[in-house]
Amino acid sequence: MNKTALITGANRGIGLALTKLYSSKGYSVIAACRTASEQLIALSKNTTVRVVDKIDIADSKSIEVLKREVEQTKIELLINNAGILRDEVLGSINYDSIQWQFNVNTLGALRVTECFESNLNSGAKVAMITSRMGSMGDNTSGGRYGYRMSKAALNAASVSLAHDLKPKGIALAVIHPGLVGTDMIGGYGDVTPDQAAANIAQRIQSLSIANTGTFWHANGEVLPW
């Protein structure tokens, strides 16, 4: 029987690349997103990808809609990929922007994980797609207050989740994908979305109860908190 993966933010960038990759690996992929892209719709026509759009992880009612779509389907892999990036400059900080990023990047991933905990079998894996910009020890440039704060909070929540899920046999990875050439950062980067997805998949493959809660760069480097 095919394994099932639930991937958020699946309509473009890293999420779309992960959807393609895990579909090619034989997974049945539930691809959740706010607005389905043409690429995702085309992918769903010829694969075991099921698109569930109009899902906003910042809205608990929207996640309940996704839960009803998934019902009791057992999930072997949950990838919390959806996120947003905005910029704030000291002296003119937009606090609404910070709250929005926190609601999506931190609380959204936590909402999804809690909602689908009952769908996760023992042996299932959870991947939080975070950023090294949430690292205190790695911050050498400042700025990006909302994104840094929201990802730092996501990292903290991820460590708590790793501890809470461990007795159930569920392992969790905290993964920085690298500087990926996506629309989110204007298309420039060190790796393509497909390369990032392949690297992320390697980290997930190496994930176990023994190393649950580790903060990885997708290239395998362990990052400072």
ABEGO torsion letter per residue (X at the ends): XBBBBBBBGAABEAAAAAAAAAAAAGBBBBBBBABBBAAAAAAAAABABBBBBGBBAABAAAAAAAAAAAEABBBABBBBABBBBBBBBBGABBAAAAAAAAAAAAAAAAAAAAAAAAABBBGBBBBBBBBAAABAAABAAEEGAAAAAAAAAAAAAAAAAAAAAAAAGBBBBBBBAEBBBBAAAGGBEABBAAAAAAAAAAAAAABBAAABGBBBBAAGBBBBX
